[in-house]
Amino acid sequence: MTRIVAFETTDIRFPTSLSLDGSDAMNPDPDYSAAYLRIVTDAEDDLSGHSLVFTIGRGNDVQVAALGVLAARLVGRELEPLLDDMGAANRALIGDSQLRWLGPEKGVMHMAIGAVVNALWDLKAKQAGLPLWQLLARMSPEDLIGLVDFRYLTNSLTPEEALEILRTAEPGRADRERELLATGYPAYTTSPGWLGYSDDKLASLCREAIADGFGQIKLKVGADLEDDIRRLRIAREVCGPDFPIAIDANQRWEVAEAIAWVNALAPFQPAWIEEPTSPDDVLGHAEIARGVAPIRVATGEHAQNRVIFKQLLQARAIDVMQIDAVRVAGVNENIANLLLAAKYGIPVCPHAGGVGLCEAVQHLSMFDFVAVSGTREGRMIEYVDHLHEHFVVPTEVREGVYVAPLAPGAGMEMKAESRIAHEWEAARVAG
């Protein structure tokens, strides 16, 4: 029997603020960072589980501390019982009453739970010798349902409805898996659109995105309307009249302000407006959706749990769901989010603007295509061309599509030398 014998947490930060990579209307000077977790076992092959929580710098201070509190609870535990029932493992972590009081199911502790859960999935996929997307896509509908916590969801999605969604998709799984391996998953890129870039750099990166085969780009907006009009005009002139250009306000606006601002940008035909207001304001999103139609509303990277997604869908507040691999409580809760989206017929286009997020979230979209929604129509994964070289299995995008990863694991393992080189503090918290 394999046992968890230790954990390591590391504060990893990259100085992306120096080049303004990642800059937007709410975050003008981000340093892409990772509160990193490694779960260590006594297996002879040095089996370990890796995951991270993305922040943009000083947030690592509190996130690393939260990871240490949670990961310490696993030390000394036998691994196989945890991996054999990942639904129970997930519920046990979420159900700690003293930690739950800090949420419940939101904020720093909830994201830390997600990192622990994702590290366990990394271990499970490595033991199975499969990439996470393939491991999930080959599980039975009944086993997948056992992973999901349906508490707070049943007035919108019952276990029986979710099971029917999965059973309906089951007959075509093998064909879709072959199709995915042959043709990949569509991507769009945000790399041209960071708010701090010059007009010349914006134009140059738009041309590069088209040449690289991307089917959509995204521009940050929201700081100054005249600047947004100028930058969208440049992008539209480079990309042409019909090329999809999404815009992203990163929660900058009041509701009425969002409606007025987006309508002022409507002549440039935005593919969607992302995060127009507070991520918690479900009714505000619904009002914006009515006020800017037919421009679509997209949100989700800061949706703190499945309940927010449920309400956004119930209120018809979003046209595109944007899950994040590390914002909620890990793989299990994101399966719930994918099932909710399938119930309401809303496409999922995940957020991946941050270190390690492309590597992580591709597994969820690929699982969704094979085993949940059964389609890639209207769906794509965000791609940013930053920091992939630091990962053991870096994201591979060719001609505007994600190539399906085949290496065992959940994809978030960073190279040891990168973790050491970019550790913020000299001392690593270990248990």
C-alpha positions as CSV (number, residue, x, y, z in Angstrom):
1,M,0.0,0.0,0.0
2,T,1.3,3.4,-1.0
3,R,1.4,6.1,1.6
4,I,1.6,9.9,1.5
5,V,4.7,10.8,3.4
6,A,5.2,14.6,2.9
7,F,4.1,17.6,0.9
8,E,5.9,20.7,-0.4
9,T,4.5,24.1,-1.1
10,T,6.4,26.7,-3.1
11,D,5.8,30.4,-3.8
12,I,6.7,30.8,-7.5
13,R,6.6,34.1,-9.2
14,F,7.5,35.3,-12.7
15,P,8.1,39.1,-13.3
16,T,5.7,39.5,-16.2
17,S,4.9,43.0,-15.0
18,L,8.2,44.1,-16.5
19,S,6.8,43.5,-20.0
20,L,3.2,44.1,-19.1
21,D,2.2,40.6,-20.2
22,G,-1.2,39.9,-18.6
23,S,-2.1,43.6,-18.0
24,D,-5.7,44.6,-18.1
25,A,-8.0,47.3,-16.8
26,M,-8.1,45.9,-13.2
27,N,-4.7,44.4,-13.0
28,P,-2.1,46.8,-14.6
29,D,1.0,45.2,-13.3
30,P,0.5,41.4,-12.8
31,D,3.4,39.0,-12.0
32,Y,2.2,35.6,-13.1
33,S,2.6,33.4,-10.1
34,A,1.8,30.0,-8.7
35,A,1.2,28.8,-5.2
36,Y,2.6,25.3,-6.0
37,L,1.8,22.0,-4.3
38,R,3.7,18.7,-4.5
39,I,2.3,15.6,-2.7
40,V,5.0,13.1,-2.0
41,T,4.5,9.3,-1.6
42,D,6.7,6.5,-0.6
43,A,6.3,4.7,-3.9
44,E,9.5,3.2,-5.3
45,D,9.1,5.1,-8.6
46,D,9.0,8.5,-6.7
47,L,5.4,9.0,-7.6
48,S,4.2,12.5,-6.7
49,G,1.2,14.6,-7.4
50,H,1.5,18.2,-8.6
51,S,-0.9,21.2,-8.9
52,L,-1.0,24.9,-8.4
53,V,-3.2,27.9,-7.7
54,F,-2.7,30.8,-10.0
55,T,-2.3,34.3,-8.6
56,I,-0.7,37.5,-9.9
57,G,1.9,38.1,-7.2
58,R,1.4,38.9,-3.5
59,G,-1.7,36.6,-3.4
60,N,0.8,33.8,-3.1
61,D,1.5,34.8,0.5
62,V,-1.9,33.7,1.7
63,Q,-2.5,30.9,-0.8
64,V,0.7,29.0,0.0
65,A,-0.3,29.1,3.7
66,A,-3.7,27.7,2.9
67,L,-2.2,24.9,0.9
68,G,0.0,24.0,3.8
69,V,-2.9,23.8,6.2
70,L,-4.8,21.4,3.9
71,A,-2.0,19.3,2.6
72,A,-0.8,18.5,6.1
73,R,-4.0,16.6,6.6
74,L,-3.0,14.0,4.0
75,V,0.4,13.2,5.4
76,G,0.4,9.6,6.7
77,R,-2.8,8.6,4.8
78,E,-2.8,5.6,2.5
79,L,-3.1,6.7,-1.1
80,E,-5.2,4.0,-2.7
81,P,-8.4,4.6,-0.6
82,L,-8.3,8.3,-1.5
83,L,-7.8,7.7,-5.2
84,D,-10.4,4.8,-5.3
85,D,-13.1,7.2,-4.2
86,M,-12.3,10.7,-5.4
87,G,-15.8,11.9,-4.7
88,A,-15.5,11.0,-1.0
89,A,-12.0,12.6,-0.9
90,N,-13.4,15.8,-2.4
91,R,-16.3,15.9,0.0
92,A,-14.1,15.3,3.0
93,L,-11.9,18.2,2.2
94,I,-14.8,20.6,1.5
95,G,-16.7,19.3,4.6
96,D,-14.1,20.3,7.2
97,S,-16.4,22.4,9.4
98,Q,-13.7,24.6,10.9
99,L,-12.2,25.5,7.5
100,R,-15.7,25.7,5.9
101,W,-16.5,28.5,8.3
102,L,-14.1,30.7,6.3
103,G,-16.1,30.2,3.1
104,P,-18.2,28.2,2.8
105,E,-16.9,27.0,-0.6
106,K,-15.3,30.2,-1.7
107,G,-12.1,32.2,-1.6
108,V,-8.6,31.2,-0.6
109,M,-9.5,27.9,1.2
110,H,-11.7,26.7,-1.6
111,M,-9.0,27.3,-4.1
112,A,-6.6,25.5,-1.9
113,I,-9.0,22.5,-1.7
114,G,-9.0,22.6,-5.5
115,A,-5.2,22.3,-5.6
116,V,-5.2,19.3,-3.2
117,V,-7.9,17.6,-5.2
118,N,-6.1,18.3,-8.5
119,A,-2.9,17.0,-7.1
120,L,-4.7,13.8,-6.2
121,W,-6.1,13.5,-9.7
122,D,-2.5,14.0,-11.0
123,L,-1.5,11.0,-8.9
124,K,-4.5,9.0,-10.1
125,A,-3.8,9.7,-13.7
126,K,-0.1,8.9,-13.4
127,Q,-0.9,5.6,-11.7
128,A,-3.3,4.8,-14.5
129,G,-0.7,5.7,-17.2
130,L,-3.2,8.1,-18.8
131,P,-3.6,11.9,-19.3
132,L,-6.3,13.2,-17.1
133,W,-8.8,13.9,-20.0
134,Q,-8.6,10.3,-21.1
135,L,-8.9,8.9,-17.6
136,L,-12.1,10.9,-17.0
137,A,-13.5,10.2,-20.5
138,R,-13.2,6.5,-20.0
139,M,-15.0,6.4,-16.6
140,S,-18.5,5.1,-16.6
141,P,-21.4,7.6,-16.3
142,E,-22.2,6.1,-12.9
143,D,-18.6,6.6,-11.6
144,L,-18.6,10.2,-13.0
145,I,-21.8,11.0,-11.2
146,G,-20.2,9.7,-8.0
147,L,-17.6,12.5,-8.3
148,V,-20.1,15.3,-8.2
149,D,-21.4,17.1,-5.1
150,F,-25.0,17.8,-6.1
151,R,-25.8,19.7,-2.9
152,Y,-27.3,23.1,-3.8
153,L,-27.7,22.1,-7.5
154,T,-30.8,19.9,-7.5
155,N,-33.3,22.7,-8.2
156,S,-31.4,23.1,-11.5
157,L,-29.7,19.8,-12.2
158,T,-30.5,16.5,-10.5
159,P,-28.2,13.4,-10.4
160,E,-30.7,11.7,-12.7
161,E,-30.6,14.4,-15.3
162,A,-26.8,14.5,-15.2
163,L,-26.6,10.7,-15.6
164,E,-28.8,11.0,-18.6
165,I,-26.5,13.6,-20.2
166,L,-23.5,11.3,-19.7
167,R,-25.3,8.2,-20.9
168,T,-26.5,10.0,-24.0
169,A,-22.9,10.9,-24.8
170,E,-21.5,7.5,-24.1
171,P,-22.1,5.7,-27.4
172,G,-19.9,8.1,-29.4
173,R,-17.0,8.4,-26.9
174,A,-14.5,6.2,-28.8
175,D,-15.1,8.0,-32.1
176,R,-14.8,11.4,-30.5
177,E,-11.6,10.4,-28.7
178,R,-10.1,9.3,-32.1
179,E,-11.3,12.6,-33.6
180,L,-9.7,14.6,-30.8
181,L,-6.4,12.8,-31.2
182,A,-6.4,13.4,-34.9
183,T,-7.6,17.1,-35.0
184,G,-7.2,18.6,-31.6
185,Y,-9.3,21.2,-29.8
186,P,-9.9,24.8,-31.1
187,A,-8.0,27.6,-29.4
188,Y,-8.2,31.4,-29.4
189,T,-5.5,33.7,-28.2
190,T,-5.4,36.7,-25.9
191,S,-1.7,37.3,-26.5
192,P,-2.2,40.3,-28.8
193,G,-4.6,42.1,-26.4
194,W,-2.9,43.0,-23.2
195,L,-3.8,46.5,-22.2
196,G,-0.3,47.7,-21.7
197,Y,0.9,46.9,-25.2
198,S,1.6,49.6,-27.8
199,D,-0.5,50.0,-30.9
200,D,2.3,48.7,-33.0
201,K,2.7,45.6,-30.9
202,L,-1.1,45.0,-30.9
203,A,-1.1,45.2,-34.7
204,S,1.9,42.9,-35.1
205,L,0.5,40.3,-32.7
206,C,-2.9,40.3,-34.4
207,R,-1.1,39.5,-37.7
208,E,0.9,36.8,-36.0
209,A,-2.3,35.3,-34.5
210,I,-4.0,35.0,-37.9
211,A,-0.8,33.6,-39.5
212,D,-0.6,31.0,-36.7
213,G,-4.2,29.8,-37.5
214,F,-6.1,31.1,-34.5
215,G,-9.8,31.5,-35.1
216,Q,-10.4,34.3,-32.6
217,I,-8.4,36.9,-30.6
218,K,-9.3,38.7,-27.4
219,L,-8.6,42.3,-26.4
220,K,-8.6,43.8,-22.9
221,V,-10.9,46.9,-22.6
222,G,-12.4,49.0,-19.9
223,A,-9.8,51.6,-18.8
224,D,-10.6,54.3,-21.3
225,L,-13.3,54.3,-24.0
226,E,-11.4,56.3,-26.6
227,D,-8.4,54.0,-26.2
228,D,-10.6,51.0,-26.6
229,I,-12.2,52.4,-29.8
230,R,-8.7,53.1,-31.2
231,R,-7.3,49.7,-30.3
232,L,-10.4,47.8,-31.6
233,R,-10.2,49.8,-34.8
234,I,-6.5,48.8,-35.2
235,A,-7.4,45.1,-34.6
236,R,-10.4,45.2,-36.9
237,E,-8.3,46.8,-39.7
238,V,-5.6,44.1,-39.3
239,C,-8.0,41.1,-38.9
240,G,-10.7,42.0,-41.4
241,P,-14.4,42.6,-41.0
242,D,-15.5,39.1,-40.2
243,F,-12.7,37.8,-37.9
244,P,-14.0,37.2,-34.3
245,I,-12.6,39.6,-31.8
246,A,-13.7,39.1,-28.2
247,I,-13.3,41.9,-25.5
248,D,-12.7,41.5,-21.8
249,A,-13.3,44.2,-19.1
250,N,-12.0,42.1,-16.2
251,Q,-14.9,43.2,-13.9
252,R,-14.2,46.9,-14.4
253,W,-17.7,48.3,-14.8
254,E,-21.0,49.1,-13.1
255,V,-24.0,47.5,-14.8
256,A,-25.3,50.6,-16.6
257,E,-21.7,51.6,-17.5
258,A,-21.1,48.2,-19.0
259,I,-24.2,48.4,-21.2
260,A,-23.3,51.9,-22.5
261,W,-19.6,51.0,-23.0
262,V,-20.2,47.8,-24.9
263,N,-22.9,49.4,-27.1
264,A,-20.3,52.1,-27.9
265,L,-18.0,49.3,-29.1
266,A,-20.7,47.5,-30.9
267,P,-19.7,48.8,-34.4
268,F,-16.6,46.7,-34.1
269,Q,-18.8,43.6,-33.7
270,P,-17.3,42.0,-30.5
271,A,-17.6,38.3,-30.4
272,W,-18.4,38.6,-26.7
273,I,-17.9,40.8,-23.7
274,E,-16.2,39.0,-20.9
275,E,-16.5,39.8,-17.2
276,P,-18.3,43.1,-17.7
277,T,-19.0,43.5,-13.9
278,S,-18.6,41.9,-10.5
279,P,-18.4,38.1,-10.9
280,D,-20.8,37.7,-8.0
281,D,-23.5,39.9,-9.6
282,V,-25.7,37.3,-11.3
283,L,-28.7,39.7,-11.8
284,G,-26.3,42.4,-13.1
285,H,-25.0,40.0,-15.7
286,A,-28.5,39.2,-16.7
287,E,-29.3,42.9,-17.1
288,I,-26.1,43.5,-19.1
289,A,-27.0,40.5,-21.4
290,R,-30.3,42.0,-22.2
291,G,-28.8,45.4,-22.7
292,V,-26.0,44.5,-25.1
293,A,-27.7,41.7,-27.1
294,P,-26.9,40.4,-29.7
295,I,-23.4,40.7,-28.3
296,R,-22.8,37.7,-26.1
297,V,-21.8,37.8,-22.4
298,A,-19.1,35.5,-21.2
299,T,-17.9,35.0,-17.6
300,G,-16.7,32.5,-15.1
301,E,-12.9,32.8,-14.4
302,H,-13.8,34.3,-11.0
303,A,-17.0,32.4,-10.4
304,Q,-16.2,31.0,-7.0
305,N,-18.3,27.8,-7.1
306,R,-20.9,25.7,-8.9
307,V,-23.7,27.7,-7.3
308,I,-22.7,30.9,-9.0
309,F,-22.6,29.0,-12.3
310,K,-26.0,27.5,-11.6
311,Q,-27.5,30.9,-11.0
312,L,-25.9,32.5,-14.0
313,L,-27.5,29.8,-16.2
314,Q,-30.8,30.0,-14.4
315,A,-31.0,33.7,-14.9
316,R,-29.9,33.5,-18.6
317,A,-27.1,35.9,-17.6
318,I,-24.4,34.4,-19.8
319,D,-24.1,33.1,-23.3
320,V,-20.6,31.5,-22.8
321,M,-19.4,29.8,-19.7
322,Q,-15.7,30.2,-18.8
323,I,-14.6,27.7,-16.3
324,D,-11.1,28.0,-14.6
325,A,-9.1,24.9,-13.7
326,V,-7.9,26.3,-10.3
327,R,-10.6,28.7,-9.2
328,V,-13.1,26.2,-7.8
329,A,-12.6,23.0,-5.8
330,G,-10.7,21.1,-8.5
331,V,-11.7,18.6,-11.1
332,N,-14.8,17.3,-9.3
333,E,-16.5,20.7,-9.1
334,N,-15.6,21.5,-12.7
335,I,-17.3,18.3,-13.8
336,A,-20.4,19.7,-12.1
337,N,-20.0,23.0,-14.0
338,L,-19.6,21.1,-17.3
339,L,-22.8,19.2,-16.6
340,L,-24.7,22.4,-15.8
341,A,-23.5,23.9,-19.1
342,A,-24.6,20.8,-21.0
343,K,-28.1,20.9,-19.3
344,Y,-28.6,24.5,-20.4
345,G,-27.0,24.2,-23.8
346,I,-24.3,26.8,-23.2
347,P,-20.9,26.5,-24.8
348,V,-17.8,26.3,-22.5
349,C,-14.8,28.3,-23.5
350,P,-12.4,28.0,-20.5
351,H,-10.2,30.8,-19.1
352,A,-6.5,30.1,-19.4
353,G,-4.8,33.4,-19.0
354,G,-2.2,32.6,-16.4
355,V,0.8,30.3,-15.6
356,G,-0.1,26.7,-16.0
357,L,-3.8,27.3,-16.8
358,C,-3.5,26.2,-20.4
359,E,-1.8,23.0,-19.4
360,A,-4.6,22.3,-16.8
361,V,-7.8,23.3,-18.4
362,Q,-7.3,21.6,-21.8
363,H,-8.0,18.3,-20.0
364,L,-11.4,19.5,-18.9
365,S,-12.5,20.7,-22.3
366,M,-11.3,17.5,-24.0
367,F,-13.1,15.4,-21.4
368,D,-16.2,17.6,-22.1
369,F,-16.0,16.9,-25.8
370,V,-15.6,13.2,-25.5
371,A,-17.9,12.4,-22.6
372,V,-20.3,15.2,-21.7
373,S,-21.4,17.7,-24.4
374,G,-20.1,15.6,-27.4
375,T,-19.3,18.7,-29.4
376,R,-16.7,21.3,-30.1
377,E,-19.2,23.6,-32.0
378,G,-18.8,27.1,-30.7
379,R,-16.2,26.1,-28.2
380,M,-12.6,27.0,-27.8
381,I,-9.9,27.2,-25.1
382,E,-8.1,30.4,-24.4
383,Y,-4.4,30.4,-25.1
384,V,-1.6,32.8,-24.0
385,D,1.9,32.3,-25.2
386,H,3.7,32.7,-21.8
387,L,5.8,30.5,-19.5
388,H,4.9,27.1,-21.1
389,E,8.6,26.2,-21.2
390,H,8.6,25.7,-17.4
391,F,6.3,22.7,-17.5
392,V,7.2,19.0,-17.8
393,V,4.5,18.6,-20.4
394,P,4.0,22.0,-22.0
395,T,0.9,22.9,-23.9
396,E,1.2,22.3,-27.6
397,V,-0.8,24.4,-30.0
398,R,-0.5,23.9,-33.7
399,E,-2.3,26.0,-36.3
400,G,-4.7,27.3,-33.8
401,V,-5.6,24.1,-32.1
402,Y,-4.6,22.4,-28.9
403,V,-2.9,19.1,-29.5
404,A,-4.3,16.5,-27.1
405,P,-1.7,15.6,-24.5
406,L,-0.8,12.0,-24.1
407,A,1.6,12.1,-21.1
408,P,0.1,10.6,-17.8
409,G,-1.1,13.2,-15.3
410,A,-3.1,16.3,-14.9
411,G,-0.6,18.6,-16.7
412,M,0.4,21.1,-14.0
413,E,3.8,19.6,-13.0
414,M,6.5,22.2,-13.3
415,K,10.1,21.4,-14.0
416,A,12.2,21.1,-10.8
417,E,14.7,23.6,-12.0
418,S,12.0,26.2,-12.8
419,R,10.5,25.8,-9.4
420,I,13.9,26.4,-7.8
421,A,14.9,29.3,-10.1
422,H,11.6,31.2,-9.6
423,E,10.9,30.5,-5.9
424,W,10.1,33.8,-4.3
425,E,11.4,33.0,-0.8
426,A,14.6,31.1,-0.1
427,A,12.8,28.8,2.4
428,R,10.2,26.3,1.3
429,V,7.4,25.3,3.6
430,A,7.5,21.5,3.9
431,G,5.7,18.9,6.0
